[in-house]
Amino acid sequence: MHQPRLKSEIWVTAFIRRCWASDVPALLVRRGEATAGAVLIKANGRESGCVIYARGLLADGSWGWRRATGPDPVSEAEADRYVTRQIGYDSDLWVLEVESSAITQFVDDPVEC
């Protein structure tokens, strides 16, 4: 059965507000399709590197966030190249950046580490 979802624009706005409420800077890097655009989150840990998170099916079949750039943090340049490639595949894509090494406290779905 199909589960109702929030419009992407509403979800993105809530995510950014949730981050700022915890004194963690977050910003919209790229606006996607308002209703159903997919979302990438760039978690920028500065010196510790970046992780790109994408929402999708996890290994157990549930929906959640996975590390799209792999198990280890990558350089900011590598993360940006990944985002650019994904925009080439999906022009409706939203891109957010948060100044934190993890997103677990800001999302409701599970995060696969």
DSSP file (Angstrom, degrees, kcal/mol; ACC not computed):
  #  RESIDUE AA STRUCTURE BP1 BP2  ACC     N-H-->O    O-->H-N    N-H-->O    O-->H-N    TCO  KAPPA ALPHA  PHI   PSI    X-CA   Y-CA   Z-CA
    1    1 A M              0   0    0      0, 0.0     2,-0.3     0, 0.0     0, 0.0   0.000 360.0 360.0 360.0 139.6    0.0    0.0    0.0
    2    2 A H        -     0   0    0      1,-0.0     0, 0.0     0, 0.0     0, 0.0  -0.561 360.0-143.6 -75.9 129.1    1.2    3.5   -0.9
    3    3 A Q        -     0   0    0     -2,-0.3    -1,-0.0     1,-0.0     0, 0.0  -0.802  22.1-113.4 -94.7 130.5    2.1    5.6    2.1
    4    4 A P        -     0   0    0      0, 0.0     2,-0.3     0, 0.0    -1,-0.0  -0.321  36.1-162.3 -62.7 144.3    1.3    9.3    1.9
    5    5 A R        -     0   0    0      0, 0.0     2,-0.1     0, 0.0     3,-0.1  -0.922  20.6-106.8-127.7 153.1    4.4   11.6    1.8
    6    6 A L        -     0   0    0     -2,-0.3     2,-0.1     1,-0.1     0, 0.0  -0.416  46.9 -95.3 -68.3 150.8    4.9   15.2    2.5
    7    7 A K     >  -     0   0    0      1,-0.1     4,-2.3    -2,-0.1     3,-0.4  -0.427  35.7-118.4 -62.1 145.5    5.7   17.4   -0.5
    8    8 A S  H  > S+     0   0    0     27,-1.3     4,-2.9     1,-0.2     5,-0.2   0.884 112.4  55.9 -55.9 -42.3    9.4   17.8   -1.0
    9    9 A E  H  > S+     0   0    0     25,-2.3     4,-1.9     1,-0.2    -1,-0.2   0.886 109.5  45.6 -61.1 -40.1    9.3   21.6   -0.5
   10   10 A I  H  > S+     0   0    0     -3,-0.4     4,-2.3    24,-0.3    -1,-0.2   0.918 113.6  49.4 -68.1 -44.0    7.6   21.2    2.9
   11   11 A W  H  X S+     0   0    0     -4,-2.3     4,-2.5     1,-0.2    -2,-0.2   0.920 111.1  49.5 -62.3 -44.0   10.0   18.4    4.0
   12   12 A V  H  X S+     0   0    0     -4,-2.9     4,-2.4     1,-0.2     5,-0.2   0.921 110.8  49.6 -61.6 -45.6   13.0   20.5    3.0
   13   13 A T  H  X S+     0   0    0     -4,-1.9     4,-2.2    -5,-0.2    -1,-0.2   0.915 112.4  47.7 -60.5 -43.8   11.8   23.6    4.9
   14   14 A A  H  X S+     0   0    0     -4,-2.3     4,-2.5     2,-0.2    -1,-0.2   0.901 110.3  52.3 -65.3 -41.0   11.1   21.5    8.0
   15   15 A F  H  X S+     0   0    0     -4,-2.5     4,-2.2     2,-0.2    -2,-0.2   0.937 110.5  47.3 -60.4 -47.6   14.5   19.9    7.9
   16   16 A I  H  X S+     0   0    0     -4,-2.4     4,-2.5     1,-0.2    -1,-0.2   0.916 113.3  48.2 -62.3 -43.3   16.3   23.2    7.6
   17   17 A R  H  X S+     0   0    0     -4,-2.2     4,-2.3     1,-0.2    -1,-0.2   0.892 109.4  53.3 -63.7 -39.2   14.3   24.6   10.5
   18   18 A R  H  X S+     0   0    0     -4,-2.5     4,-0.8     2,-0.2    -1,-0.2   0.904 110.6  47.5 -63.0 -41.2   15.0   21.6   12.6
   19   19 A C  H ><>S+     0   0    0     -4,-2.2     5,-2.3     1,-0.2     3,-1.3   0.960 112.7  47.2 -63.3 -51.3   18.7   22.0   12.0
   20   20 A W  H ><5S+     0   0    0     -4,-2.5     3,-1.9     1,-0.3    -2,-0.2   0.842 105.0  60.5 -61.8 -33.4   18.7   25.7   12.9
   21   21 A A  H 3<5S+     0   0    0     -4,-2.3    -1,-0.3     1,-0.3    -2,-0.2   0.762 106.8  47.6 -64.6 -23.4   16.7   25.0   16.0
   22   22 A S  T <<5S-     0   0    0     -3,-1.3    -1,-0.3    -4,-0.8    -2,-0.2   0.167 122.8-108.8 -99.2  15.8   19.6   22.8   17.2
   23   23 A D  T < 5S+     0   0    0     -3,-1.9    -3,-0.2     1,-0.2    -2,-0.1   0.817  78.7 132.2  59.6  33.7   22.1   25.6   16.3
   24   24 A V      < -     0   0    0     -5,-2.3    -1,-0.2    -6,-0.1    -2,-0.2  -0.962  58.6-125.9-115.0 114.0   23.4   23.6   13.3
   25   25 A P        +     0   0    0      0, 0.0    74,-2.8     0, 0.0     2,-0.3  -0.327  36.5 169.4 -61.5 136.2   23.6   25.6   10.1
   26   26 A A  E     -A   98   0A   0     72,-0.2     2,-0.3   -10,-0.1    72,-0.2  -0.991   6.4-178.1-144.7 145.0   21.8   24.1    7.1
   27   27 A L  E     -A   97   0A   0     70,-2.5    70,-2.3    -2,-0.3     2,-0.7  -0.982  32.9-109.1-146.4 158.1   21.0   25.7    3.8
   28   28 A L  E     +A   96   0A   0     -2,-0.3    68,-0.2    68,-0.2     3,-0.1  -0.779  31.0 175.5 -85.4 117.8   19.3   25.0    0.5
   29   29 A V  E    S+     0   0A   0     66,-2.6     2,-0.3    -2,-0.7    67,-0.2   0.802  71.0  12.7 -91.4 -36.0   21.9   24.5   -2.2
   30   30 A R  E     -A   95   0A   0     65,-1.9    65,-2.1     0, 0.0     2,-0.4  -0.976  69.2-137.1-148.6 129.6   19.5   23.6   -5.0
   31   31 A R        -     0   0    0     -2,-0.3     2,-0.1    63,-0.2    63,-0.1  -0.723  28.3-174.9 -86.3 130.4   15.8   23.8   -5.3
   32   32 A G        -     0   0    0     -2,-0.4     2,-0.3     1,-0.2    61,-0.2  -0.213  45.0 -41.8-106.5-160.8   14.1   20.8   -6.9
   33   33 A E     >  -     0   0    0     59,-2.0     4,-1.7     1,-0.1    -1,-0.2  -0.539  55.0-137.3 -70.4 127.6   10.6   19.9   -8.0
   34   34 A A  T  4 S+     0   0    0     -2,-0.3   -25,-2.3     1,-0.2   -24,-0.3   0.800  91.7  39.4 -61.5 -35.4    8.3   21.2   -5.2
   35   35 A T  T  4 S-     0   0    0    -28,-0.2   -27,-1.3   -27,-0.2    -1,-0.2   0.950 135.4  -4.6 -85.5 -51.0    5.9   18.2   -5.1
   36   36 A A  T  4 S+     0   0    0    -29,-0.2    -2,-0.2   -28,-0.1    -1,-0.1   0.150  79.3 143.8-138.1  22.0    8.0   15.1   -5.4
   37   37 A G     <  -     0   0    0     -4,-1.7    56,-0.2     1,-0.1    -5,-0.1  -0.394  51.9-114.0 -66.2 141.6   11.6   15.9   -6.1
   38   38 A A        -     0   0    0     -2,-0.1    56,-3.2     1,-0.0     2,-0.4  -0.312  30.0-134.6 -69.6 160.1   14.2   13.6   -4.5
   39   39 A V  E     -b   94   0A   0     54,-0.2    16,-0.9    16,-0.1     2,-0.4  -0.968  16.4-169.0-125.1 133.8   16.5   15.0   -1.8
   40   40 A L  E     -bC  95  54A   0     54,-2.1    56,-2.5    -2,-0.4     2,-0.5  -0.955  10.7-156.6-112.7 140.6   20.3   14.7   -1.2
   41   41 A I  E     -bC  96  53A   0     12,-2.4    12,-3.0    -2,-0.4     2,-0.8  -0.975   3.3-155.0-119.4 122.4   21.8   15.9    2.0
   42   42 A K  E     -bC  97  52A   0     54,-3.1    56,-2.6    -2,-0.5     2,-0.8  -0.860   8.2-160.0 -95.4 109.6   25.5   16.8    2.1
   43   43 A A  E     -bC  98  51A   0      8,-3.2     8,-1.9    -2,-0.8     2,-0.8  -0.824   9.4-161.4 -91.1 110.2   26.7   16.4    5.7
   44   44 A N  E     + C   0  50A   0     54,-2.9     6,-0.2    -2,-0.8    57,-0.1  -0.819  21.6 174.0-103.1 104.4   29.8   18.5    5.9
   45   45 A G    >   -     0   0    0      4,-2.4     3,-1.8    -2,-0.8     2,-0.5   0.200  32.6-147.4 -89.4  16.1   32.0   17.7    8.8
   46   46 A R  G >  S+     0   0    0      1,-0.3     3,-1.5     2,-0.2    -1,-0.3  -0.380  83.9  21.7  52.8-103.1   34.7   20.1    7.5
   47   47 A E  G 3  S+     0   0    0     -2,-0.5    -1,-0.3     1,-0.3     3,-0.1   0.802 125.8  54.3 -63.8 -29.6   38.0   18.5    8.5
   48   48 A S  G <  S-     0   0    0     -3,-1.8    -1,-0.3     1,-0.3    -2,-0.2   0.531 113.5-119.8 -83.9  -4.1   36.5   15.0    8.9
   49   49 A G    <   -     0   0    0     -3,-1.5    -4,-2.4    24,-0.1     2,-0.3  -0.396  29.7 -67.3  98.5-175.3   35.1   15.2    5.3
   50   50 A C  E     -CD  44  74A   0     24,-3.5    24,-3.0    -6,-0.2     2,-0.4  -0.836  28.4-161.5-119.9 152.6   31.6   15.0    3.8
   51   51 A V  E     -C   43   0A   0     -8,-1.9    -8,-3.2    -2,-0.3     2,-0.6  -1.000  11.9-147.3-130.8 132.4   28.9   12.4    3.4
   52   52 A I  E     -C   42   0A   0     -2,-0.4    16,-2.3   -10,-0.2    17,-0.9  -0.890  15.8-160.4 -98.4 126.4   26.1   12.5    0.9
   53   53 A Y  E     -CE  41  67A   0    -12,-3.0   -12,-2.4    -2,-0.6     2,-0.4  -0.877   8.0-174.0-106.3 138.6   22.9   11.0    2.2
   54   54 A A  E     -CE  40  66A   0     12,-2.2    12,-2.6    -2,-0.4     2,-0.4  -0.985  23.9-123.5-129.6 142.1   20.1    9.9   -0.2
   55   55 A R  E     + E   0  65A   0    -16,-0.9     2,-0.3    -2,-0.4    10,-0.2  -0.688  56.8 110.0 -85.7 135.9   16.7    8.6    0.8
   56   56 A G  E     - E   0  64A   0      8,-2.8     8,-2.3    -2,-0.4     2,-0.3  -0.958  69.0 -39.3-176.2-169.9   15.8    5.2   -0.6
   57   57 A L  E     - E   0  63A   0     -2,-0.3     6,-0.2     6,-0.2     2,-0.1  -0.576  55.4-146.0 -75.4 133.3   15.2    1.5    0.2
   58   58 A L    >   -     0   0    0      4,-3.4     3,-2.1    -2,-0.3     8,-0.1  -0.361  34.3 -89.5 -90.6 176.1   17.5    0.1    2.8
   59   59 A A  T 3  S+     0   0    0      1,-0.3    -1,-0.1     2,-0.1    -2,-0.1   0.808 127.2  53.4 -57.1 -33.0   18.9   -3.4    3.0
   60   60 A D  T 3  S-     0   0    0      2,-0.1    -1,-0.3     1,-0.0     3,-0.1   0.425 120.4-106.3 -85.5   2.8   15.9   -4.6    5.1
   61   61 A G  S <  S+     0   0    0     -3,-2.1     2,-0.2     1,-0.3    -2,-0.1   0.379  82.3 120.2  91.3  -4.8   13.4   -3.2    2.6
   62   62 A S        -     0   0    0      1,-0.1    -4,-3.4    -5,-0.1    -1,-0.3  -0.501  69.2-103.3 -88.5 162.5   12.3   -0.2    4.7
   63   63 A W  E     +E   57   0A   0     -6,-0.2     2,-0.3    -2,-0.2    -6,-0.2  -0.647  62.4 117.9 -83.2 141.7   12.7    3.4    3.6
   64   64 A G  E     -E   56   0A   0     -8,-2.3    -8,-2.8    -2,-0.3     2,-0.4  -0.954  61.1 -65.4-175.7-167.3   15.5    5.4    5.1
   65   65 A W  E     -Ef  55 111A   0     45,-3.1    47,-3.6    -2,-0.3     2,-0.3  -0.864  42.1-171.9-106.6 134.6   18.7    7.3    4.4
   66   66 A R  E     -Ef  54 112A   0    -12,-2.6   -12,-2.2    -2,-0.4     2,-1.1  -0.886  35.6-102.9-123.5 156.7   21.8    5.7    3.1
   67   67 A R  E >   -E   53   0A   0     45,-0.5     3,-1.3    -2,-0.3   -14,-0.2  -0.673  34.5-172.8 -78.3 101.1   25.4    7.0    2.6
   68   68 A A  T 3  S+     0   0    0    -16,-2.3    -1,-0.2    -2,-1.1   -15,-0.2   0.752  81.5  53.0 -70.0 -24.7   25.4    7.5   -1.1
   69   69 A T  T 3  S-     0   0    0    -17,-0.9    -1,-0.3     1,-0.3     3,-0.2   0.279 119.6 -98.9 -95.5  10.7   29.1    8.3   -1.2
   70   70 A G    <   -     0   0    0     -3,-1.3    -1,-0.3   -18,-0.2   -18,-0.1  -0.355  49.7 -54.3 101.0 179.5   30.1    5.1    0.6
   71   71 A P  S    S+     0   0    0      0, 0.0    -1,-0.2     0, 0.0    -3,-0.1   0.735 114.7  58.2 -71.8 -23.6   31.0    4.1    4.2
   72   72 A D  S    S-     0   0    0     -3,-0.2   -22,-0.1     1,-0.1   -23,-0.0  -0.805  92.8 -99.8-109.6 148.6   33.8    6.6    4.7
   73   73 A P        -     0   0    0      0, 0.0     2,-0.2     0, 0.0   -22,-0.2  -0.263  38.7-151.6 -59.3 151.7   33.6   10.4    4.4
   74   74 A V  B     -D   50   0A   0    -24,-3.0   -24,-3.5     1,-0.1    -5,-0.0  -0.746  26.3 -83.6-119.5 168.6   34.9   11.9    1.2
   75   75 A S     >  -     0   0    0     -2,-0.2     4,-2.4   -26,-0.2     5,-0.2  -0.273  40.3-112.5 -67.2 160.5   36.5   15.3    0.4
   76   76 A E  H  > S+     0   0    0      1,-0.2     4,-2.5     2,-0.2     5,-0.2   0.889 118.7  53.8 -62.3 -38.4   34.2   18.2   -0.3
   77   77 A A  H  > S+     0   0    0      2,-0.2     4,-2.0     1,-0.2    -1,-0.2   0.907 109.5  47.6 -63.0 -41.5   35.3   18.3   -3.9
   78   78 A E  H  > S+     0   0    0      2,-0.2     4,-2.1     1,-0.2    -2,-0.2   0.901 111.4  50.7 -66.7 -40.3   34.4   14.6   -4.3
   79   79 A A  H  X S+     0   0    0     -4,-2.4     4,-2.3     1,-0.2    -2,-0.2   0.916 110.2  49.9 -62.0 -43.3   31.0   15.1   -2.6
   80   80 A D  H  X S+     0   0    0     -4,-2.5     4,-2.4     1,-0.2    -1,-0.2   0.868 108.6  52.4 -65.2 -36.5   30.3   18.1   -5.0
   81   81 A R  H  X S+     0   0    0     -4,-2.0     4,-2.3     2,-0.2    -1,-0.2   0.899 108.5  51.3 -64.7 -39.8   31.2   16.0   -8.0
   82   82 A Y  H  X S+     0   0    0     -4,-2.1     4,-2.3     2,-0.2    -2,-0.2   0.938 110.6  48.3 -60.9 -46.9   28.8   13.3   -6.8
   83   83 A V  H  X S+     0   0    0     -4,-2.3     4,-2.3     1,-0.2    -2,-0.2   0.920 110.0  52.0 -60.4 -44.9   26.0   15.9   -6.4
   84   84 A T  H  X S+     0   0    0     -4,-2.4     4,-1.6     1,-0.2    -1,-0.2   0.909 109.6  49.5 -59.5 -43.2   26.7   17.3   -9.9
   85   85 A R  H  X S+     0   0    0     -4,-2.3     4,-1.0     1,-0.2    -1,-0.2   0.917 110.2  50.7 -61.2 -42.9   26.5   13.8  -11.5
   86   86 A Q  H  X S+     0   0    0     -4,-2.3     4,-2.2     1,-0.2     3,-0.4   0.872 106.1  54.4 -65.7 -36.7   23.2   13.2   -9.7
   87   87 A I  H  < S+     0   0    0     -4,-2.3    -1,-0.2     1,-0.2    -2,-0.2   0.864 103.3  58.0 -63.5 -34.9   21.7   16.4  -10.9
   88   88 A G  H  < S+     0   0    0     -4,-1.6    -1,-0.2     1,-0.2    -2,-0.2   0.816 112.4  40.0 -62.5 -30.7   22.6   15.3  -14.4
   89   89 A Y  H  < S+     0   0    0     -4,-1.0     2,-0.4    -3,-0.4    -2,-0.2   0.781 128.1  29.1 -85.2 -30.8   20.4   12.2  -13.9
   90   90 A D    ><  -     0   0    0     -4,-2.2     3,-1.4    -5,-0.1    -1,-0.3  -0.862  56.7-176.3-139.5  98.7   17.6   13.9  -12.0
   91   91 A S  T 3  S+     0   0    0     -2,-0.4    -1,-0.1     1,-0.3    -4,-0.1   0.602  85.1  63.5 -72.7 -10.2   16.9   17.6  -12.8
   92   92 A D  T 3  S+     0   0    0    -60,-0.1   -59,-2.0   -56,-0.1    -1,-0.3   0.357  78.1 131.1 -90.9   4.7   14.1   17.7  -10.1
   93   93 A L    <   -     0   0    0     -3,-1.4     2,-0.3   -61,-0.2   -54,-0.2  -0.326  47.6-148.3 -69.7 135.2   16.7   17.0   -7.3
   94   94 A W  E     - b   0  39A   0    -56,-3.2   -54,-2.1   -62,-0.1     2,-0.4  -0.792  12.3-161.2 -93.4 143.7   16.8   19.0   -4.1
   95   95 A V  E     -Ab  30  40A   0    -65,-2.1   -66,-2.6    -2,-0.3   -65,-1.9  -0.990   9.7-179.7-131.1 125.4   20.3   19.5   -2.5
   96   96 A L  E     -Ab  28  41A   0    -56,-2.5   -54,-3.1    -2,-0.4     2,-0.4  -0.871  12.0-154.6-117.6 152.6   20.8   20.5    1.1
   97   97 A E  E     -Ab  27  42A   0    -70,-2.3   -70,-2.5    -2,-0.3     2,-0.4  -0.998   9.3-173.7-128.9 133.3   23.9   21.1    3.1
   98   98 A V  E     -Ab  26  43A   0    -56,-2.6   -54,-2.9    -2,-0.4     2,-1.9  -0.981  27.9-130.4-125.3 136.5   24.2   20.8    6.8
   99   99 A E  S    S+     0   0    0    -74,-2.8     2,-0.3    -2,-0.4   -54,-0.1  -0.519  77.4  90.7 -86.5  72.6   27.3   21.6    8.9
  100  100 A S  S    S-     0   0    0     -2,-1.9    -2,-0.2   -76,-0.1   -54,-0.1  -0.968  78.2-126.2-157.9 153.7   27.4   18.4   10.8
  101  101 A S  S    S+     0   0    0     -2,-0.3     2,-0.3   -56,-0.2   -56,-0.2   0.554  94.9  29.7 -84.0  -6.1   29.1   15.1   10.2
  102  102 A A        -     0   0    0    -58,-0.1   -58,-0.1     1,-0.1     3,-0.0  -0.971  54.2-157.4-148.3 161.0   25.7   13.2   10.6
  103  103 A I    >>  +     0   0    0     -2,-0.3     3,-2.5     1,-0.1     4,-0.8   0.376  60.0 112.2-118.1   1.0   22.0   13.8   10.0
  104  104 A T  G >4 S+     0   0    0      1,-0.3     3,-0.7     2,-0.2    -1,-0.1   0.822  78.3  48.8 -50.0 -43.0   20.5   11.2   12.4
  105  105 A Q  G 34 S+     0   0    0      1,-0.2    -1,-0.3    -3,-0.0    -2,-0.1   0.586 111.0  52.0 -76.5  -8.0   19.0   13.8   14.8
  106  106 A F  G <4 S+     0   0    0     -3,-2.5     2,-0.3   -87,-0.0    -1,-0.2   0.506 101.9  61.1-107.6  -5.8   17.4   15.8   12.0
  107  107 A V    <<  -     0   0    0     -4,-0.8     4,-0.1    -3,-0.7   -42,-0.0  -0.893  62.0-149.4-122.3 153.3   15.5   13.1   10.1
  108  108 A D  S    S+     0   0    0     -2,-0.3    -1,-0.1     2,-0.1     3,-0.1   0.754  76.6  79.6 -90.5 -27.7   12.7   10.7   11.2
  109  109 A D  S    S-     0   0    0      1,-0.1   -45,-0.2   -45,-0.0    -2,-0.1  -0.406  95.6 -88.7 -76.8 157.5   13.6    7.8    8.9
  110  110 A P        -     0   0    0      0, 0.0   -45,-3.1     0, 0.0     2,-0.5  -0.271  35.1-138.4 -63.3 153.6   16.4    5.4    9.8
  111  111 A V  E     -f   65   0A   0    -47,-0.2     2,-0.6    -3,-0.1   -45,-0.2  -0.971   9.0-144.1-117.2 119.0   19.9    6.3    8.7
  112  112 A E  E      f   66   0A   0    -47,-3.6   -45,-0.5    -2,-0.5   -48,-0.0  -0.719 360.0 360.0 -83.7 121.5   22.0    3.4    7.4
  113  113 A C              0   0    0     -2,-0.6    -1,-0.1   -47,-0.1   -47,-0.1   0.434 360.0 360.0 -95.9 360.0   25.6    3.9    8.5
